[in-house]
């Protein structure tokens, strides 16, 4: 697998400044309008700062970007975490230097050390010459470590030392190499939960979270949906040479009603498909193919604290907890979540709404009851005296969760609070996937 490093143009940093006047404040800021300037490895190709919560996030980015502080970006898959990282880099003092993006889950445990820190000639069989690692390659610029939660514990120790000492030691070497790198990390899992489970080092977690930037899922910043949809519509209409591409009012309502479990990436794919299926560039709910959603009313905006307070509260509550929140503002929205095909976990209503609305008979059992039932089943298995194949049991549990999520790996990994790469490891061991 080839990993590409891309220099980030300072042109974006100049074009990404939000208008300060009241007249321009309502205009959405589309980051990276020309997606071809980015690596093909970036899965979401545009980020928008139109919703009040997104604008509050942008204000924080503007304040912290010029510093050299380590940044931890959290959020669900497809929310555009790498684009946020590139935005931080573009507004920093290192904007004219390199921005290198590495996926920590892309390497095996035997290769990741040599890839990150480099190696000397003869360090291992086949090392015919020395090679600099990604930290040395990013010297003077920014290194973005995506899926940091997938990093093995042994590598977490070495990464912590690199952050503390600002130097790396190549594999097979004895002399450290000084580095000048700003580190930005990202994850879609709850690192605080991973720390409690012993899968992530607590000291590294706090070292990374100097600046926490939680990126809200698209369903919680509905003000970004239509600006992004129109951007993708124009992008694919131009690429496919479709004239006068436009959304009908019904299509816009359908876009606002959909919960977007796949976030920006899913929205981009939906608009791409809609342009391909449209007649004379007119996109209706039928071309969007959002089954069960084209007749639903738009989601109501939650009555909450100002965006700045909401963002600060989510950052203080923990990075991944804010990224995984799926709170519905009222019963109407909660009903929409529970009736969507392949929808995310059931939304939670406020106390006032719950008191005003009769309880739904089919509501799921409380988490405490589920935990009690699980412990009872586990104790029964222990009391049976049968030999327990723990590895096989883990695989069975993962397979059951995978099947329960309609074999959707992203949703199953989120449901189990593990990374998608760890989930795929279990599925491969069980020979469920290749």
C-alpha positions as CSV (number, residue, x, y, z in Angstrom):
1,X,0.0,0.0,0.0
2,X,1.4,3.3,-1.0
3,X,1.0,6.3,1.3
4,X,1.1,9.7,-0.2
5,X,2.4,12.9,1.4
6,X,0.9,16.1,0.2
7,X,2.0,19.7,0.6
8,X,-0.9,21.9,1.6
9,X,-1.3,25.1,-0.3
10,X,-1.4,28.4,1.6
11,X,-4.1,29.5,-0.8
12,X,-6.7,27.6,1.2
13,X,-5.6,29.3,4.4
14,X,-6.3,32.7,2.8
15,X,-9.6,31.6,1.3
16,X,-10.8,29.9,4.5
17,X,-11.2,33.0,6.7
18,X,-14.8,33.5,7.7
19,X,-16.3,36.8,6.9
20,X,-16.5,39.0,10.0
21,X,-19.4,41.3,8.8
22,X,-23.0,40.5,9.5
23,X,-23.9,40.5,5.8
24,X,-21.4,37.7,5.0
25,X,-21.8,35.8,8.3
26,X,-24.6,33.7,6.8
27,X,-22.6,32.6,3.8
28,X,-21.3,29.0,4.3
29,X,-17.6,28.4,4.1
30,X,-16.8,25.4,1.9
31,X,-13.4,24.0,2.7
32,X,-11.4,22.5,-0.2
33,X,-13.7,23.5,-3.0
34,X,-11.3,21.9,-5.5
35,X,-11.2,18.3,-4.2
36,X,-8.6,17.3,-6.8
37,X,-5.9,19.1,-4.8
38,X,-6.3,16.4,-2.1
39,X,-5.0,12.9,-1.8
40,X,-7.4,10.2,-3.1
41,X,-7.0,8.6,0.4
42,X,-9.2,11.3,1.8
43,X,-12.7,9.8,2.0
44,X,-14.7,13.0,2.6
45,X,-13.7,15.7,0.1
46,X,-15.4,18.8,1.5
47,X,-16.1,20.3,4.9
48,X,-18.6,23.1,5.5
49,X,-18.8,25.7,8.3
50,X,-22.4,26.9,7.9
51,X,-24.2,25.4,10.9
52,X,-23.7,27.5,14.1
53,X,-22.0,24.5,15.8
54,X,-19.6,24.2,12.9
55,X,-18.8,27.9,12.9
56,X,-18.1,27.7,16.7
57,X,-15.7,24.8,15.9
58,X,-14.1,27.0,13.2
59,X,-13.6,29.8,15.7
60,X,-11.7,27.4,18.0
61,X,-9.6,26.2,15.1
62,X,-8.6,29.7,14.2
63,X,-7.5,30.3,17.8
64,X,-5.4,27.1,18.3
65,X,-4.0,26.6,14.8
66,X,-1.2,29.1,15.1
67,X,0.2,27.4,18.1
68,X,2.4,24.3,18.2
69,X,0.0,22.3,20.5
70,X,-0.8,18.7,19.8
71,X,-4.4,18.3,18.5
72,X,-6.7,15.3,18.9
73,X,-9.7,15.3,16.5
74,X,-12.5,13.0,17.3
75,X,-15.7,12.1,15.4
76,X,-17.6,9.4,13.6
77,X,-16.4,7.9,10.4
78,X,-17.0,10.1,7.4
79,X,-17.3,13.4,9.3
80,X,-14.1,14.8,7.6
81,X,-11.6,14.6,10.4
82,X,-8.7,14.7,8.0
83,X,-10.1,17.8,6.4
84,X,-10.2,19.5,9.8
85,X,-6.6,18.4,10.4
86,X,-5.6,20.0,7.0
87,X,-7.5,23.1,7.9
88,X,-5.6,23.4,11.2
89,X,-2.4,22.9,9.2
90,X,-3.4,25.5,6.7
91,X,-4.0,28.2,9.3
92,X,-0.8,27.4,11.2
93,X,2.8,28.7,10.9
94,X,3.7,25.5,9.1
95,X,1.3,26.0,6.2
96,X,4.1,26.2,3.7
97,X,5.7,23.0,4.9
98,X,4.6,19.4,4.4
99,X,1.4,17.8,5.6
100,X,1.7,14.0,5.8
101,X,-1.3,11.8,6.6
102,X,-0.8,8.3,7.9
103,X,-3.4,5.7,8.8
104,X,-2.2,3.8,11.8
105,X,-4.5,0.9,10.9
106,X,-2.9,0.5,7.5
107,X,0.3,-1.3,8.8
108,X,0.8,-4.6,10.5
109,X,2.4,-4.6,14.0
110,X,5.7,-5.8,12.5
111,X,6.0,-2.9,10.1
112,X,4.5,0.1,11.9
113,X,7.7,0.8,13.9
114,X,9.9,1.0,10.9
115,X,7.4,3.0,9.0
116,X,6.9,5.6,11.7
117,X,10.4,5.9,13.1
118,X,12.6,4.5,10.2
119,X,15.3,1.9,10.1
120,X,19.0,1.5,9.5
121,X,20.8,-0.7,7.0
122,X,20.9,-4.3,8.3
123,X,18.2,-3.6,11.0
124,X,16.4,-6.7,9.8
125,X,16.5,-9.2,6.9
126,X,15.9,-7.3,3.7
127,X,16.9,-3.9,5.0
128,X,19.6,-3.2,2.4
129,X,19.7,0.5,3.1
130,X,18.5,2.9,5.7
131,X,15.2,4.7,5.4
132,X,13.7,7.7,7.2
133,X,10.4,7.2,8.9
134,X,7.3,9.4,8.6
135,X,8.3,11.5,11.6
136,X,11.6,12.4,9.9
137,X,9.9,12.9,6.5
138,X,7.4,15.4,8.1
139,X,10.2,17.4,9.8
140,X,9.3,21.0,9.8
141,X,5.7,20.3,9.0
142,X,2.6,18.5,10.3
143,X,2.2,14.7,10.8
144,X,-1.4,13.5,10.9
145,X,-1.9,10.1,12.5
146,X,-5.4,8.9,11.7
147,X,-7.0,6.0,13.6
148,X,-4.6,6.6,16.5
149,X,-6.7,4.2,18.6
150,X,-5.5,1.3,16.4
151,X,-1.9,1.8,17.5
152,X,-0.5,-1.2,19.3
153,X,0.4,-0.7,23.0
154,X,4.1,-1.2,22.3
155,X,4.1,1.6,19.7
156,X,2.1,3.9,22.1
157,X,5.0,3.8,24.5
158,X,7.5,4.8,21.7
159,X,5.1,7.5,20.4
160,X,4.8,8.9,23.9
161,X,8.6,9.2,24.1
162,X,8.8,10.9,20.8
163,X,6.3,13.5,21.8
164,X,8.2,14.1,25.1
165,X,11.8,14.1,23.8
166,X,11.1,15.5,20.3
167,X,13.5,12.9,18.8
168,X,13.2,9.5,17.1
169,X,15.5,6.5,17.2
170,X,15.5,4.5,14.0
171,X,15.1,0.7,14.2
172,X,18.6,-0.7,14.5
173,X,20.2,2.6,15.5
174,X,21.6,3.9,18.7
175,X,21.7,7.6,18.0
176,X,18.5,9.7,18.2
177,X,17.5,12.0,15.4
178,X,16.0,15.4,16.5
179,X,12.6,16.3,14.9
180,X,10.5,19.4,14.6
181,X,7.0,18.1,13.9
182,X,3.5,19.1,14.9
183,X,1.4,16.1,15.6
184,X,-2.4,16.0,14.9
185,X,-4.1,12.7,15.7
186,X,-7.7,11.5,15.0
187,X,-9.9,8.6,16.0
188,X,-13.5,7.5,15.7
189,X,-13.5,5.5,18.9
190,X,-13.9,6.6,22.5
191,X,-10.3,6.8,23.7
192,X,-11.3,7.4,27.3
193,X,-13.2,4.1,27.2
194,X,-10.2,2.4,25.6
195,X,-8.0,3.8,28.5
196,X,-10.4,2.2,31.0
197,X,-10.3,-1.1,29.1
198,X,-6.5,-1.1,29.0
199,X,-6.3,-0.8,25.2
200,X,-4.8,2.7,25.2
201,X,-2.2,4.3,27.5
202,X,-3.6,7.0,29.8
203,X,-0.4,9.1,29.7
204,X,-0.5,9.1,25.9
205,X,-4.2,10.0,25.9
206,X,-3.6,13.1,27.9
207,X,-0.5,14.0,26.0
208,X,-2.5,13.9,22.7
209,X,-5.5,15.8,24.1
210,X,-3.8,19.1,24.6
211,X,-6.4,20.5,22.2
212,X,-9.5,18.4,21.7
213,X,-11.6,19.1,18.5
214,X,-14.7,17.0,18.5
215,X,-16.4,17.0,15.1
216,X,-20.1,16.5,15.4
217,X,-21.9,14.0,13.2
218,X,-23.8,15.5,10.3
219,X,-27.2,14.7,11.9
220,X,-26.3,17.1,14.7
221,X,-25.4,20.0,12.5
222,X,-28.2,20.0,9.9
223,X,-27.3,23.5,8.9
224,X,-24.4,22.0,7.0
225,X,-26.4,19.5,5.0
226,X,-27.8,21.7,2.2
227,X,-24.6,23.7,1.6
228,X,-22.7,20.5,1.3
229,X,-25.4,18.9,-0.9
230,X,-25.3,21.9,-3.3
231,X,-21.5,21.8,-3.4
232,X,-21.4,18.1,-4.3
233,X,-24.3,18.6,-6.8
234,X,-22.3,21.3,-8.6
235,X,-19.1,19.3,-8.4
236,X,-20.5,16.1,-9.9
237,X,-22.7,18.0,-12.4
238,X,-19.5,19.7,-13.7
239,X,-17.6,16.4,-13.8
240,X,-20.4,14.6,-15.6
241,X,-21.2,17.5,-17.9
242,X,-24.8,17.8,-16.6
243,X,-26.3,21.3,-17.3
244,X,-28.6,23.1,-14.9
245,X,-28.4,20.5,-12.1
246,X,-30.7,21.5,-9.2
247,X,-32.6,20.1,-6.2
248,X,-36.3,20.2,-5.9
249,X,-37.8,21.5,-2.7
250,X,-39.0,18.0,-1.9
251,X,-35.4,16.7,-2.4
252,X,-34.1,19.3,0.0
253,X,-36.7,18.3,2.6
254,X,-35.7,14.7,2.2
255,X,-32.0,15.6,2.7
256,X,-32.8,17.4,5.9
257,X,-35.0,14.6,7.2
258,X,-32.3,11.8,6.7
259,X,-30.1,11.0,9.8
260,X,-26.9,10.5,7.7
261,X,-25.3,7.6,9.5
262,X,-22.4,7.7,7.0
263,X,-22.0,11.5,7.5
264,X,-20.4,13.6,4.8
265,X,-19.0,10.6,2.9
266,X,-22.5,9.2,2.5
267,X,-23.9,12.6,1.5
268,X,-21.3,12.9,-1.2
269,X,-22.1,9.4,-2.6
270,X,-25.8,10.2,-2.5
271,X,-25.4,13.3,-4.6
272,X,-23.1,11.6,-7.0
273,X,-25.7,8.9,-7.6
274,X,-28.5,11.5,-7.8
275,X,-26.7,13.4,-10.6
276,X,-26.2,10.1,-12.5
277,X,-29.9,9.2,-12.2
278,X,-31.3,12.6,-12.8
279,X,-33.2,13.7,-15.9
280,X,-32.1,17.0,-17.3
281,X,-30.3,17.7,-14.1
282,X,-33.4,17.8,-11.9
283,X,-32.9,15.9,-8.7
284,X,-36.1,14.7,-6.9
285,X,-36.5,12.4,-3.8
286,X,-36.6,9.4,-6.1
287,X,-33.1,10.1,-7.4
288,X,-31.8,10.5,-3.9
289,X,-32.8,6.9,-3.1
290,X,-33.4,7.6,0.6
291,X,-35.9,4.9,1.1
292,X,-38.5,5.7,3.8
293,X,-37.3,9.2,4.2
294,X,-38.4,11.3,1.2
295,X,-41.8,11.9,2.8
296,X,-40.6,12.6,6.3
297,X,-40.7,16.2,7.7
298,X,-37.3,18.0,8.3
299,X,-35.7,17.4,11.6
300,X,-36.4,20.2,14.1
301,X,-33.5,22.0,15.5
302,X,-32.7,21.2,19.1
303,X,-33.3,23.9,21.7
304,X,-29.9,24.0,23.3
305,X,-27.2,26.3,24.7
306,X,-25.3,28.7,22.3
307,X,-22.9,26.9,19.9
308,X,-19.8,28.0,21.7
309,X,-21.1,26.6,25.0
310,X,-22.3,23.4,23.4
311,X,-18.9,22.9,21.7
312,X,-17.0,23.6,24.9
313,X,-19.2,21.2,26.8
314,X,-18.7,18.5,24.3
315,X,-14.9,19.0,24.3
316,X,-14.8,18.9,28.1
317,X,-16.9,15.8,28.3
318,X,-14.4,13.7,26.3
319,X,-13.6,13.6,22.7
320,X,-15.2,10.4,21.6
321,X,-18.2,10.8,23.9
322,X,-19.1,14.0,22.0
323,X,-18.5,12.4,18.7
324,X,-20.8,9.4,19.5
325,X,-23.7,11.4,20.9
326,X,-27.0,10.8,19.1
327,X,-29.4,12.8,21.2
328,X,-32.7,13.6,19.5
329,X,-34.3,17.0,20.3
330,X,-37.9,15.7,20.5
331,X,-40.2,12.8,20.0
332,X,-40.7,13.5,16.3
333,X,-37.0,13.3,15.6
334,X,-36.7,10.2,17.9
335,X,-39.4,8.5,15.9
336,X,-37.5,9.3,12.7
337,X,-34.4,7.7,14.0
338,X,-36.1,4.5,15.2
339,X,-38.0,3.9,11.9
340,X,-35.1,4.5,9.5
341,X,-33.8,1.4,7.7
342,X,-30.4,0.5,9.2
343,X,-30.7,3.5,11.5
344,X,-28.2,4.3,14.3
345,X,-29.0,3.4,17.9
346,X,-32.3,4.7,19.3
347,X,-32.2,8.5,20.0
348,X,-32.7,9.8,23.5
349,X,-35.5,12.3,24.3
350,X,-35.3,15.1,26.9
351,X,-37.1,14.8,30.2
352,X,-39.7,17.3,29.3
353,X,-40.6,15.6,26.1
354,X,-40.7,12.2,27.7
355,X,-43.0,13.5,30.4
356,X,-45.4,15.1,27.8
357,X,-45.5,12.0,25.5
358,X,-46.8,8.6,26.5
359,X,-44.0,5.9,26.5
360,X,-43.5,3.8,23.4
361,X,-44.5,0.2,24.2
362,X,-41.6,-1.2,22.1
363,X,-38.9,0.8,23.9
364,X,-35.7,-1.1,24.4
365,X,-34.8,-2.4,27.8
366,X,-32.6,-0.2,30.0
367,X,-28.9,-0.7,29.7
368,X,-28.8,-1.9,33.4
369,X,-31.3,-4.7,32.7
370,X,-29.3,-5.8,29.6
371,X,-26.1,-5.8,31.7
372,X,-27.8,-7.9,34.4
373,X,-29.1,-10.4,31.9
374,X,-25.7,-10.7,30.3
375,X,-24.0,-11.3,33.7
376,X,-26.6,-13.9,34.5
377,X,-26.0,-15.7,31.2
378,X,-22.3,-15.6,31.7
379,X,-22.6,-16.9,35.3
380,X,-24.7,-19.7,34.1
381,X,-22.0,-20.6,31.5
382,X,-19.4,-20.5,34.2
383,X,-21.5,-22.7,36.6
384,X,-22.0,-25.3,33.8
385,X,-18.4,-26.5,34.2
386,X,-17.9,-26.6,30.5
387,X,-14.6,-25.6,29.0
388,X,-14.8,-22.1,27.7
389,X,-12.8,-21.3,24.5
390,X,-12.4,-17.6,25.2
391,X,-11.1,-16.7,21.7
392,X,-14.0,-18.6,20.1
393,X,-16.4,-16.9,22.4
394,X,-15.1,-13.5,21.4
395,X,-15.5,-14.3,17.8
396,X,-19.1,-15.4,18.4
397,X,-19.9,-12.2,20.2
398,X,-18.4,-10.1,17.4
399,X,-20.2,-12.1,14.7
400,X,-23.5,-11.7,16.5
401,X,-23.0,-7.9,16.7
402,X,-22.0,-7.8,13.0
403,X,-25.1,-9.8,12.0
404,X,-27.3,-7.6,14.3
405,X,-26.0,-4.5,12.4
406,X,-26.9,-6.1,9.0
407,X,-23.2,-6.9,8.4
408,X,-22.3,-3.2,8.4
409,X,-18.8,-3.1,9.8
410,X,-18.8,0.6,10.7
411,X,-22.0,0.4,12.7
412,X,-20.9,-2.9,14.3
413,X,-17.5,-1.5,15.4
414,X,-19.2,1.6,16.9
415,X,-21.8,-0.7,18.6
416,X,-18.9,-2.7,20.2
417,X,-16.8,0.5,20.9
418,X,-13.9,-0.9,19.0
419,X,-12.2,0.3,15.8
420,X,-13.2,-1.1,12.5
421,X,-9.7,-2.6,12.0
422,X,-10.0,-4.6,15.2
423,X,-13.5,-5.7,14.2
424,X,-12.1,-6.9,10.8
425,X,-9.4,-8.9,12.6
426,X,-12.1,-10.9,14.5
427,X,-14.1,-11.3,11.3
428,X,-11.1,-12.6,9.4
429,X,-10.3,-15.1,12.2
430,X,-13.8,-16.3,12.0
431,X,-13.5,-16.5,8.2
432,X,-16.6,-14.3,7.9
433,X,-14.7,-12.0,5.5
434,X,-11.5,-12.3,3.5
